[in-house]
Amino acid sequence: MAEYERRVRKILMQYGCFFKRHGKGDHDIWFSPVTNHEFPVDSRIKSRYTANAIMKQAGIDYKFR
């Protein structure tokens, strides 16, 4: 099973998103300047569907296939 966590964080940083704080459990809270909102990022992303949902919350038009 593919690990998407590093790829997701790399793409988020390319679009100007940044780590804001630690959340509950193994989640981190990131901020997106595209949407001007905070969103959670899991530290263990094993599903492309979860990775795509994070991209959507960040306002980034990128799809993992």
Predicted model as a PDB file, atoms N, CA, C, CB and O in Angstrom, pLDDT in the B-factor column:
MODEL        1                                                                  
ATOM      1  N   MET A   1       0.844  -1.185   0.000  1.00 52.00           N  
ATOM      2  CA  MET A   1       0.000   0.000   0.000  1.00 52.00           C  
ATOM      3  C   MET A   1       0.889   1.248   0.000  1.00 52.00           C  
ATOM      4  CB  MET A   1      -0.960  -0.002   1.228  1.00 52.00           C  
ATOM      5  O   MET A   1       1.890   1.306   0.715  1.00 52.00           O  
ATOM      6  N   ALA A   2       0.529   2.206  -0.777  1.00 70.00           N  
ATOM      7  CA  ALA A   2       1.346   3.410  -0.945  1.00 70.00           C  
ATOM      8  C   ALA A   2       1.195   4.346   0.254  1.00 70.00           C  
ATOM      9  CB  ALA A   2       0.958   4.143  -2.241  1.00 70.00           C  
ATOM     10  O   ALA A   2       0.122   4.458   0.848  1.00 70.00           O  
ATOM     11  N   GLU A   3       2.271   4.997   0.584  1.00 89.00           N  
ATOM     12  CA  GLU A   3       2.264   6.032   1.620  1.00 89.00           C  
ATOM     13  C   GLU A   3       2.208   7.385   0.914  1.00 89.00           C  
ATOM     14  CB  GLU A   3       3.532   5.926   2.562  1.00 89.00           C  
ATOM     15  O   GLU A   3       3.079   7.705   0.105  1.00 89.00           O  
ATOM     16  N   TYR A   4       1.194   8.165   1.219  1.00 95.00           N  
ATOM     17  CA  TYR A   4       0.998   9.441   0.543  1.00 95.00           C  
ATOM     18  C   TYR A   4       1.433  10.632   1.388  1.00 95.00           C  
ATOM     19  CB  TYR A   4      -0.445   9.596   0.162  1.00 95.00           C  
ATOM     20  O   TYR A   4       1.452  11.760   0.894  1.00 95.00           O  
ATOM     21  N   GLU A   5       1.782  10.404   2.645  1.00 93.00           N  
ATOM     22  CA  GLU A   5       2.022  11.499   3.576  1.00 93.00           C  
ATOM     23  C   GLU A   5       3.102  12.469   3.094  1.00 93.00           C  
ATOM     24  CB  GLU A   5       2.409  10.943   4.918  1.00 93.00           C  
ATOM     25  O   GLU A   5       2.881  13.680   3.092  1.00 93.00           O  
ATOM     26  N   ARG A   6       4.250  11.964   2.691  1.00 94.00           N  
ATOM     27  CA  ARG A   6       5.338  12.860   2.236  1.00 94.00           C  
ATOM     28  C   ARG A   6       4.953  13.611   0.975  1.00 94.00           C  
ATOM     29  CB  ARG A   6       6.624  12.062   1.983  1.00 94.00           C  
ATOM     30  O   ARG A   6       5.223  14.805   0.852  1.00 94.00           O  
ATOM     31  N   ARG A   7       4.327  12.920   0.041  1.00 95.00           N  
ATOM     32  CA  ARG A   7       3.938  13.573  -1.217  1.00 95.00           C  
ATOM     33  C   ARG A   7       2.895  14.659  -0.961  1.00 95.00           C  
ATOM     34  CB  ARG A   7       3.388  12.534  -2.221  1.00 95.00           C  
ATOM     35  O   ARG A   7       2.954  15.729  -1.566  1.00 95.00           O  
ATOM     36  N   VAL A   8       1.943  14.390  -0.070  1.00 97.00           N  
ATOM     37  CA  VAL A   8       0.902  15.372   0.250  1.00 97.00           C  
ATOM     38  C   VAL A   8       1.531  16.624   0.858  1.00 97.00           C  
ATOM     39  CB  VAL A   8      -0.144  14.767   1.223  1.00 97.00           C  
ATOM     40  O   VAL A   8       1.232  17.740   0.434  1.00 97.00           O  
ATOM     41  N   ARG A   9       2.401  16.439   1.849  1.00 96.00           N  
ATOM     42  CA  ARG A   9       3.031  17.589   2.509  1.00 96.00           C  
ATOM     43  C   ARG A   9       3.902  18.393   1.540  1.00 96.00           C  
ATOM     44  CB  ARG A   9       3.877  17.118   3.697  1.00 96.00           C  
ATOM     45  O   ARG A   9       3.940  19.621   1.615  1.00 96.00           O  
ATOM     46  N   LYS A  10       4.596  17.711   0.637  1.00 97.00           N  
ATOM     47  CA  LYS A  10       5.437  18.400  -0.349  1.00 97.00           C  
ATOM     48  C   LYS A  10       4.580  19.270  -1.275  1.00 97.00           C  
ATOM     49  CB  LYS A  10       6.249  17.376  -1.180  1.00 97.00           C  
ATOM     50  O   LYS A  10       4.929  20.419  -1.549  1.00 97.00           O  
ATOM     51  N   ILE A  11       3.472  18.728  -1.749  1.00 97.00           N  
ATOM     52  CA  ILE A  11       2.580  19.481  -2.638  1.00 97.00           C  
ATOM     53  C   ILE A  11       1.936  20.649  -1.886  1.00 97.00           C  
ATOM     54  CB  ILE A  11       1.486  18.554  -3.224  1.00 97.00           C  
ATOM     55  O   ILE A  11       1.811  21.747  -2.429  1.00 97.00           O  
ATOM     56  N   LEU A  12       1.531  20.411  -0.644  1.00 98.00           N  
ATOM     57  CA  LEU A  12       0.945  21.490   0.154  1.00 98.00           C  
ATOM     58  C   LEU A  12       1.916  22.659   0.290  1.00 98.00           C  
ATOM     59  CB  LEU A  12       0.544  20.973   1.543  1.00 98.00           C  
ATOM     60  O   LEU A  12       1.525  23.816   0.137  1.00 98.00           O  
ATOM     61  N   MET A  13       3.173  22.357   0.575  1.00 97.00           N  
ATOM     62  CA  MET A  13       4.169  23.426   0.729  1.00 97.00           C  
ATOM     63  C   MET A  13       4.440  24.150  -0.588  1.00 97.00           C  
ATOM     64  CB  MET A  13       5.473  22.853   1.277  1.00 97.00           C  
ATOM     65  O   MET A  13       4.728  25.347  -0.582  1.00 97.00           O  
ATOM     66  N   GLN A  14       4.351  23.446  -1.714  1.00 97.00           N  
ATOM     67  CA  GLN A  14       4.548  24.089  -3.013  1.00 97.00           C  
ATOM     68  C   GLN A  14       3.466  25.130  -3.278  1.00 97.00           C  
ATOM     69  CB  GLN A  14       4.555  23.041  -4.133  1.00 97.00           C  
ATOM     70  O   GLN A  14       3.704  26.114  -3.978  1.00 97.00           O  
ATOM     71  N   TYR A  15       2.285  24.914  -2.723  1.00 97.00           N  
ATOM     72  CA  TYR A  15       1.181  25.852  -2.917  1.00 97.00           C  
ATOM     73  C   TYR A  15       1.085  26.895  -1.795  1.00 97.00           C  
ATOM     74  CB  TYR A  15      -0.127  25.089  -3.016  1.00 97.00           C  
ATOM     75  O   TYR A  15       0.121  27.658  -1.734  1.00 97.00           O  
ATOM     76  N   GLY A  16       2.073  26.922  -0.922  1.00 97.00           N  
ATOM     77  CA  GLY A  16       2.111  27.937   0.124  1.00 97.00           C  
ATOM     78  C   GLY A  16       1.433  27.550   1.424  1.00 97.00           C  
ATOM     79  O   GLY A  16       1.366  28.365   2.343  1.00 97.00           O  
ATOM     80  N   CYS A  17       0.935  26.346   1.525  1.00 98.00           N  
ATOM     81  CA  CYS A  17       0.325  25.892   2.769  1.00 98.00           C  
ATOM     82  C   CYS A  17       1.426  25.650   3.796  1.00 98.00           C  
ATOM     83  CB  CYS A  17      -0.520  24.601   2.544  1.00 98.00           C  
ATOM     84  O   CYS A  17       2.561  25.335   3.437  1.00 98.00           O  
ATOM     85  N   PHE A  18       1.085  25.798   5.070  1.00 97.00           N  
ATOM     86  CA  PHE A  18       2.087  25.605   6.101  1.00 97.00           C  
ATOM     87  C   PHE A  18       1.480  25.009   7.359  1.00 97.00           C  
ATOM     88  CB  PHE A  18       2.768  26.917   6.424  1.00 97.00           C  
ATOM     89  O   PHE A  18       0.294  25.168   7.647  1.00 97.00           O  
ATOM     90  N   PHE A  19       2.351  24.305   8.107  1.00 97.00           N  
ATOM     91  CA  PHE A  19       1.985  23.698   9.380  1.00 97.00           C  
ATOM     92  C   PHE A  19       1.661  24.792  10.374  1.00 97.00           C  
ATOM     93  CB  PHE A  19       3.116  22.790   9.915  1.00 97.00           C  
ATOM     94  O   PHE A  19       2.411  25.757  10.518  1.00 97.00           O  
ATOM     95  N   LYS A  20       0.538  24.639  11.061  1.00 97.00           N  
ATOM     96  CA  LYS A  20       0.138  25.645  12.038  1.00 97.00           C  
ATOM     97  C   LYS A  20       0.308  25.133  13.470  1.00 97.00           C  
ATOM     98  CB  LYS A  20      -1.313  26.064  11.799  1.00 97.00           C  
ATOM     99  O   LYS A  20       0.885  25.824  14.310  1.00 97.00           O  
ATOM    100  N   ARG A  21      -0.196  23.915  13.756  1.00 96.00           N  
ATOM    101  CA  ARG A  21      -0.100  23.363  15.109  1.00 96.00           C  
ATOM    102  C   ARG A  21      -0.432  21.883  15.086  1.00 96.00           C  
ATOM    103  CB  ARG A  21      -1.040  24.110  16.079  1.00 96.00           C  
ATOM    104  O   ARG A  21      -0.923  21.356  14.087  1.00 96.00           O  
ATOM    105  N   HIS A  22      -0.158  21.223  16.195  1.00 96.00           N  
ATOM    106  CA  HIS A  22      -0.536  19.832  16.342  1.00 96.00           C  
ATOM    107  C   HIS A  22      -2.003  19.766  16.746  1.00 96.00           C  
ATOM    108  CB  HIS A  22       0.364  19.113  17.382  1.00 96.00           C  
ATOM    109  O   HIS A  22      -2.480  20.582  17.535  1.00 96.00           O  
ATOM    110  N   GLY A  23      -2.701  18.799  16.203  1.00 93.00           N  
ATOM    111  CA  GLY A  23      -4.102  18.618  16.551  1.00 93.00           C  
ATOM    112  C   GLY A  23      -4.259  17.419  17.463  1.00 93.00           C  
ATOM    113  O   GLY A  23      -3.310  17.005  18.128  1.00 93.00           O  
ATOM    114  N   LYS A  24      -5.461  16.862  17.493  1.00 91.00           N  
ATOM    115  CA  LYS A  24      -5.727  15.693  18.330  1.00 91.00           C  
ATOM    116  C   LYS A  24      -5.178  14.439  17.666  1.00 91.00           C  
ATOM    117  CB  LYS A  24      -7.238  15.542  18.597  1.00 91.00           C  
ATOM    118  O   LYS A  24      -5.183  14.308  16.442  1.00 91.00           O  
ATOM    119  N   GLY A  25      -4.708  13.526  18.495  1.00 91.00           N  
ATOM    120  CA  GLY A  25      -4.201  12.265  17.974  1.00 91.00           C  
ATOM    121  C   GLY A  25      -2.980  12.474  17.115  1.00 91.00           C  
ATOM    122  O   GLY A  25      -2.051  13.188  17.493  1.00 91.00           O  
ATOM    123  N   ASP A  26      -2.986  11.844  15.950  1.00 91.00           N  
ATOM    124  CA  ASP A  26      -1.827  11.958  15.050  1.00 91.00           C  
ATOM    125  C   ASP A  26      -2.099  12.907  13.892  1.00 91.00           C  
ATOM    126  CB  ASP A  26      -1.442  10.584  14.505  1.00 91.00           C  
ATOM    127  O   ASP A  26      -1.537  12.748  12.809  1.00 91.00           O  
ATOM    128  N   HIS A  27      -2.959  13.889  14.120  1.00 94.00           N  
ATOM    129  CA  HIS A  27      -3.271  14.878  13.092  1.00 94.00           C  
ATOM    130  C   HIS A  27      -2.524  16.176  13.352  1.00 94.00           C  
ATOM    131  CB  HIS A  27      -4.778  15.137  13.034  1.00 94.00           C  
ATOM    132  O   HIS A  27      -2.270  16.548  14.497  1.00 94.00           O  
ATOM    133  N   ASP A  28      -2.180  16.854  12.271  1.00 96.00           N  
ATOM    134  CA  ASP A  28      -1.603  18.184  12.340  1.00 96.00           C  
ATOM    135  C   ASP A  28      -2.571  19.149  11.668  1.00 96.00           C  
ATOM    136  CB  ASP A  28      -0.190  18.232  11.666  1.00 96.00           C  
ATOM    137  O   ASP A  28      -3.298  18.770  10.749  1.00 96.00           O  
ATOM    138  N   ILE A  29      -2.577  20.372  12.120  1.00 97.00           N  
ATOM    139  CA  ILE A  29      -3.436  21.398  11.527  1.00 97.00           C  
ATOM    140  C   ILE A  29      -2.569  22.261  10.621  1.00 97.00           C  
ATOM    141  CB  ILE A  29      -4.148  22.269  12.630  1.00 97.00           C  
ATOM    142  O   ILE A  29      -1.553  22.806  11.052  1.00 97.00           O  
ATOM    143  N   TRP A  30      -2.973  22.378   9.376  1.00 98.00           N  
ATOM    144  CA  TRP A  30      -2.274  23.180   8.374  1.00 98.00           C  
ATOM    145  C   TRP A  30      -3.168  24.336   7.965  1.00 98.00           C  
ATOM    146  CB  TRP A  30      -1.876  22.323   7.137  1.00 98.00           C  
ATOM    147  O   TRP A  30      -4.384  24.294   8.148  1.00 98.00           O  
ATOM    148  N   PHE A  31      -2.546  25.373   7.405  1.00 98.00           N  
ATOM    149  CA  PHE A  31      -3.277  26.541   6.907  1.00 98.00           C  
ATOM    150  C   PHE A  31      -3.047  26.672   5.407  1.00 98.00           C  
ATOM    151  CB  PHE A  31      -2.835  27.839   7.647  1.00 98.00           C  
ATOM    152  O   PHE A  31      -1.927  26.520   4.919  1.00 98.00           O  
ATOM    153  N   SER A  32      -4.123  26.955   4.689  1.00 98.00           N  
ATOM    154  CA  SER A  32      -4.040  27.133   3.242  1.00 98.00           C  
ATOM    155  C   SER A  32      -4.311  28.590   2.879  1.00 98.00           C  
ATOM    156  CB  SER A  32      -5.038  26.202   2.518  1.00 98.00           C  
ATOM    157  O   SER A  32      -5.388  29.103   3.179  1.00 98.00           O  
ATOM    158  N   PRO A  33      -3.356  29.268   2.238  1.00 97.00           N  
ATOM    159  CA  PRO A  33      -3.614  30.635   1.790  1.00 97.00           C  
ATOM    160  C   PRO A  33      -4.574  30.676   0.594  1.00 97.00           C  
ATOM    161  CB  PRO A  33      -2.300  31.319   1.423  1.00 97.00           C  
ATOM    162  O   PRO A  33      -5.137  31.726   0.286  1.00 97.00           O  
ATOM    163  N   VAL A  34      -4.756  29.554  -0.065  1.00 95.00           N  
ATOM    164  CA  VAL A  34      -5.674  29.483  -1.207  1.00 95.00           C  
ATOM    165  C   VAL A  34      -7.115  29.651  -0.725  1.00 95.00           C  
ATOM    166  CB  VAL A  34      -5.508  28.137  -1.967  1.00 95.00           C  
ATOM    167  O   VAL A  34      -7.878  30.434  -1.291  1.00 95.00           O  
ATOM    168  N   THR A  35      -7.481  28.906   0.330  1.00 96.00           N  
ATOM    169  CA  THR A  35      -8.849  28.967   0.856  1.00 96.00           C  
ATOM    170  C   THR A  35      -8.961  29.850   2.097  1.00 96.00           C  
ATOM    171  CB  THR A  35      -9.340  27.569   1.184  1.00 96.00           C  
ATOM    172  O   THR A  35     -10.063  30.182   2.533  1.00 96.00           O  
ATOM    173  N   ASN A  36      -7.805  30.230   2.669  1.00 97.00           N  
ATOM    174  CA  ASN A  36      -7.767  31.027   3.899  1.00 97.00           C  
ATOM    175  C   ASN A  36      -8.413  30.274   5.072  1.00 97.00           C  
ATOM    176  CB  ASN A  36      -8.481  32.376   3.680  1.00 97.00           C  
ATOM    177  O   ASN A  36      -9.049  30.880   5.934  1.00 97.00           O  
ATOM    178  N   HIS A  37      -8.238  28.933   5.091  1.00 97.00           N  
ATOM    179  CA  HIS A  37      -8.792  28.094   6.150  1.00 97.00           C  
ATOM    180  C   HIS A  37      -7.750  27.118   6.666  1.00 97.00           C  
ATOM    181  CB  HIS A  37     -10.020  27.335   5.647  1.00 97.00           C  
ATOM    182  O   HIS A  37      -6.757  26.823   6.002  1.00 97.00           O  
ATOM    183  N   GLU A  38      -8.009  26.625   7.879  1.00 97.00           N  
ATOM    184  CA  GLU A  38      -7.200  25.556   8.446  1.00 97.00           C  
ATOM    185  C   GLU A  38      -7.839  24.220   8.097  1.00 97.00           C  
ATOM    186  CB  GLU A  38      -7.055  25.718   9.985  1.00 97.00           C  
ATOM    187  O   GLU A  38      -9.053  24.131   7.913  1.00 97.00           O  
ATOM    188  N   PHE A  39      -7.000  23.168   8.006  1.00 97.00           N  
ATOM    189  CA  PHE A  39      -7.514  21.836   7.709  1.00 97.00           C  
ATOM    190  C   PHE A  39      -6.589  20.798   8.328  1.00 97.00           C  
ATOM    191  CB  PHE A  39      -7.647  21.616   6.177  1.00 97.00           C  
ATOM    192  O   PHE A  39      -5.393  21.049   8.482  1.00 97.00           O  
ATOM    193  N   PRO A  40      -7.132  19.619   8.689  1.00 96.00           N  
ATOM    194  CA  PRO A  40      -6.310  18.584   9.316  1.00 96.00           C  
ATOM    195  C   PRO A  40      -5.579  17.736   8.289  1.00 96.00           C  
ATOM    196  CB  PRO A  40      -7.168  17.696  10.194  1.00 96.00           C  
ATOM    197  O   PRO A  40      -6.093  17.474   7.201  1.00 96.00           O  
ATOM    198  N   VAL A  41      -4.361  17.305   8.651  1.00 96.00           N  
ATOM    199  CA  VAL A  41      -3.576  16.388   7.827  1.00 96.00           C  
ATOM    200  C   VAL A  41      -3.128  15.242   8.724  1.00 96.00           C  
ATOM    201  CB  VAL A  41      -2.343  17.112   7.160  1.00 96.00           C  
ATOM    202  O   VAL A  41      -2.433  15.459   9.717  1.00 96.00           O  
ATOM    203  N   ASP A  42      -3.521  14.041   8.379  1.00 93.00           N  
ATOM    204  CA  ASP A  42      -3.155  12.854   9.143  1.00 93.00           C  
ATOM    205  C   ASP A  42      -1.675  12.553   8.936  1.00 93.00           C  
ATOM    206  CB  ASP A  42      -4.023  11.640   8.730  1.00 93.00           C  
ATOM    207  O   ASP A  42      -1.131  12.822   7.865  1.00 93.00           O  
ATOM    208  N   SER A  43      -1.028  12.002   9.943  1.00 90.00           N  
ATOM    209  CA  SER A  43       0.402  11.696   9.810  1.00 90.00           C  
ATOM    210  C   SER A  43       0.633  10.385   9.074  1.00 90.00           C  
ATOM    211  CB  SER A  43       1.060  11.635  11.184  1.00 90.00           C  
ATOM    212  O   SER A  43       1.755  10.115   8.644  1.00 90.00           O  
ATOM    213  N   ARG A  44      -0.394   9.572   8.920  1.00 92.00           N  
ATOM    214  CA  ARG A  44      -0.274   8.317   8.180  1.00 92.00           C  
ATOM    215  C   ARG A  44      -1.374   8.241   7.139  1.00 92.00           C  
ATOM    216  CB  ARG A  44      -0.339   7.097   9.132  1.00 92.00           C  
ATOM    217  O   ARG A  44      -2.460   7.732   7.417  1.00 92.00           O  
ATOM    218  N   ILE A  45      -1.105   8.738   5.950  1.00 94.00           N  
ATOM    219  CA  ILE A  45      -2.085   8.736   4.865  1.00 94.00           C  
ATOM    220  C   ILE A  45      -1.798   7.520   3.987  1.00 94.00           C  
ATOM    221  CB  ILE A  45      -2.031  10.075   4.027  1.00 94.00           C  
ATOM    222  O   ILE A  45      -0.787   7.486   3.286  1.00 94.00           O  
ATOM    223  N   LYS A  46      -2.669   6.536   4.023  1.00 93.00           N  
ATOM    224  CA  LYS A  46      -2.452   5.313   3.264  1.00 93.00           C  
ATOM    225  C   LYS A  46      -3.404   5.188   2.079  1.00 93.00           C  
ATOM    226  CB  LYS A  46      -2.604   4.116   4.168  1.00 93.00           C  
ATOM    227  O   LYS A  46      -3.235   4.295   1.249  1.00 93.00           O  
ATOM    228  N   SER A  47      -4.380   6.050   1.986  1.00 94.00           N  
ATOM    229  CA  SER A  47      -5.383   5.973   0.935  1.00 94.00           C  
ATOM    230  C   SER A  47      -5.289   7.180   0.010  1.00 94.00           C  
ATOM    231  CB  SER A  47      -6.785   5.875   1.540  1.00 94.00           C  
ATOM    232  O   SER A  47      -5.145   8.314   0.468  1.00 94.00           O  
ATOM    233  N   ARG A  48      -5.370   6.930  -1.280  1.00 95.00           N  
ATOM    234  CA  ARG A  48      -5.346   8.059  -2.221  1.00 95.00           C  
ATOM    235  C   ARG A  48      -6.606   8.901  -2.085  1.00 95.00           C  
ATOM    236  CB  ARG A  48      -5.202   7.556  -3.671  1.00 95.00           C  
ATOM    237  O   ARG A  48      -6.598  10.092  -2.396  1.00 95.00           O  
ATOM    238  N   TYR A  49      -7.691   8.284  -1.619  1.00 96.00           N  
ATOM    239  CA  TYR A  49      -8.934   9.030  -1.421  1.00 96.00           C  
ATOM    240  C   TYR A  49      -8.774  10.047  -0.289  1.00 96.00           C  
ATOM    241  CB  TYR A  49     -10.102   8.064  -1.115  1.00 96.00           C  
ATOM    242  O   TYR A  49      -9.271  11.169  -0.383  1.00 96.00           O  
ATOM    243  N   THR A  50      -8.091   9.658   0.764  1.00 96.00           N  
ATOM    244  CA  THR A  50      -7.808  10.589   1.857  1.00 96.00           C  
ATOM    245  C   THR A  50      -6.873  11.694   1.383  1.00 96.00           C  
ATOM    246  CB  THR A  50      -7.192   9.846   3.059  1.00 96.00           C  
ATOM    247  O   THR A  50      -7.075  12.866   1.702  1.00 96.00           O  
ATOM    248  N   ALA A  51      -5.850  11.316   0.622  1.00 97.00           N  
ATOM    249  CA  ALA A  51      -4.914  12.310   0.082  1.00 97.00           C  
ATOM    250  C   ALA A  51      -5.643  13.307  -0.813  1.00 97.00           C  
ATOM    251  CB  ALA A  51      -3.784  11.619  -0.708  1.00 97.00           C  
ATOM    252  O   ALA A  51      -5.382  14.508  -0.739  1.00 97.00           O  
ATOM    253  N   ASN A  52      -6.543  12.830  -1.648  1.00 97.00           N  
ATOM    254  CA  ASN A  52      -7.317  13.718  -2.528  1.00 97.00           C  
ATOM    255  C   ASN A  52      -8.257  14.614  -1.727  1.00 97.00           C  
ATOM    256  CB  ASN A  52      -8.122  12.893  -3.544  1.00 97.00           C  
ATOM    257  O   ASN A  52      -8.474  15.767  -2.099  1.00 97.00           O  
ATOM    258  N   ALA A  53      -8.816  14.100  -0.635  1.00 97.00           N  
ATOM    259  CA  ALA A  53      -9.701  14.907   0.205  1.00 97.00           C  
ATOM    260  C   ALA A  53      -8.923  16.041   0.879  1.00 97.00           C  
ATOM    261  CB  ALA A  53     -10.386  14.023   1.268  1.00 97.00           C  
ATOM    262  O   ALA A  53      -9.442  17.145   1.037  1.00 97.00           O  
ATOM    263  N   ILE A  54      -7.692  15.766   1.269  1.00 97.00           N  
ATOM    264  CA  ILE A  54      -6.850  16.807   1.861  1.00 97.00           C  
ATOM    265  C   ILE A  54      -6.549  17.892   0.830  1.00 97.00           C  
ATOM    266  CB  ILE A  54      -5.534  16.202   2.406  1.00 97.00           C  
ATOM    267  O   ILE A  54      -6.600  19.082   1.141  1.00 97.00           O  
ATOM    268  N   MET A  55      -6.238  17.480  -0.392  1.00 98.00           N  
ATOM    269  CA  MET A  55      -5.985  18.457  -1.467  1.00 98.00           C  
ATOM    270  C   MET A  55      -7.216  19.324  -1.701  1.00 98.00           C  
ATOM    271  CB  MET A  55      -5.586  17.736  -2.780  1.00 98.00           C  
ATOM    272  O   MET A  55      -7.103  20.534  -1.900  1.00 98.00           O  
ATOM    273  N   LYS A  56      -8.383  18.707  -1.676  1.00 97.00           N  
ATOM    274  CA  LYS A  56      -9.632  19.450  -1.902  1.00 97.00           C  
ATOM    275  C   LYS A  56      -9.866  20.461  -0.779  1.00 97.00           C  
ATOM    276  CB  LYS A  56     -10.835  18.477  -2.003  1.00 97.00           C  
ATOM    277  O   LYS A  56     -10.265  21.596  -1.039  1.00 97.00           O  
ATOM    278  N   GLN A  57      -9.616  20.048   0.478  1.00 97.00           N  
ATOM    279  CA  GLN A  57      -9.791  20.965   1.608  1.00 97.00           C  
ATOM    280  C   GLN A  57      -8.819  22.133   1.529  1.00 97.00           C  
ATOM    281  CB  GLN A  57      -9.604  20.222   2.930  1.00 97.00           C  
ATOM    282  O   GLN A  57      -9.128  23.240   1.970  1.00 97.00           O  
ATOM    283  N   ALA A  58      -7.638  21.878   0.961  1.00 97.00           N  
ATOM    284  CA  ALA A  58      -6.629  22.935   0.838  1.00 97.00           C  
ATOM    285  C   ALA A  58      -6.909  23.846  -0.362  1.00 97.00           C  
ATOM    286  CB  ALA A  58      -5.231  22.317   0.708  1.00 97.00           C  
ATOM    287  O   ALA A  58      -6.275  24.891  -0.505  1.00 97.00           O  
ATOM    288  N   GLY A  59      -7.855  23.456  -1.221  1.00 97.00           N  
ATOM    289  CA  GLY A  59      -8.175  24.270  -2.393  1.00 97.00           C  
ATOM    290  C   GLY A  59      -7.196  24.051  -3.538  1.00 97.00           C  
ATOM    291  O   GLY A  59      -7.055  24.907  -4.412  1.00 97.00           O  
ATOM    292  N   ILE A  60      -6.524  22.911  -3.533  1.00 97.00           N  
ATOM    293  CA  ILE A  60      -5.525  22.596  -4.559  1.00 97.00           C  
ATOM    294  C   ILE A  60      -6.121  21.617  -5.556  1.00 97.00           C  
ATOM    295  CB  ILE A  60      -4.234  22.009  -3.924  1.00 97.00           C  
ATOM    296  O   ILE A  60      -6.672  20.585  -5.173  1.00 97.00           O  
ATOM    297  N   ASP A  61      -6.009  21.942  -6.822  1.00 96.00           N  
ATOM    298  CA  ASP A  61      -6.551  21.082  -7.875  1.00 96.00           C  
ATOM    299  C   ASP A  61      -5.478  20.063  -8.271  1.00 96.00           C  
ATOM    300  CB  ASP A  61      -7.011  21.927  -9.118  1.00 96.00           C  
ATOM    301  O   ASP A  61      -4.789  20.226  -9.278  1.00 96.00           O  
ATOM    302  N   TYR A  62      -5.354  19.016  -7.463  1.00 95.00           N  
ATOM    303  CA  TYR A  62      -4.376  17.952  -7.715  1.00 95.00           C  
ATOM    304  C   TYR A  62      -5.035  16.637  -7.325  1.00 95.00           C  
ATOM    305  CB  TYR A  62      -3.029  18.185  -6.911  1.00 95.00           C  
ATOM    306  O   TYR A  62      -5.643  16.536  -6.259  1.00 95.00           O  
ATOM    307  N   LYS A  63      -4.918  15.631  -8.182  1.00 95.00           N  
ATOM    308  CA  LYS A  63      -5.512  14.319  -7.926  1.00 95.00           C  
ATOM    309  C   LYS A  63      -4.435  13.246  -7.931  1.00 95.00           C  
ATOM    310  CB  LYS A  63      -6.594  13.994  -8.973  1.00 95.00           C  
ATOM    311  O   LYS A  63      -3.647  13.142  -8.871  1.00 95.00           O  
ATOM    312  N   PHE A  64      -4.410  12.451  -6.868  1.00 95.00           N  
ATOM    313  CA  PHE A  64      -3.545  11.273  -6.838  1.00 95.00           C  
ATOM    314  C   PHE A  64      -4.262  10.147  -7.566  1.00 95.00           C  
ATOM    315  CB  PHE A  64      -3.186  10.858  -5.368  1.00 95.00           C  
ATOM    316  O   PHE A  64      -5.464   9.952  -7.384  1.00 95.00           O  
ATOM    317  N   ARG A  65      -3.536   9.415  -8.380  1.00 90.00           N  
ATOM    318  CA  ARG A  65      -4.137   8.309  -9.141  1.00 90.00           C  
ATOM    319  C   ARG A  65      -3.471   7.026  -8.818  1.00 90.00           C  
ATOM    320  CB  ARG A  65      -4.063   8.556 -10.626  1.00 90.00           C  
ATOM    321  O   ARG A  65      -3.841   5.984  -9.360  1.00 90.00           O  
TER     322      ARG A  65                                                      
ENDMDL                                                                          
END                                                                             
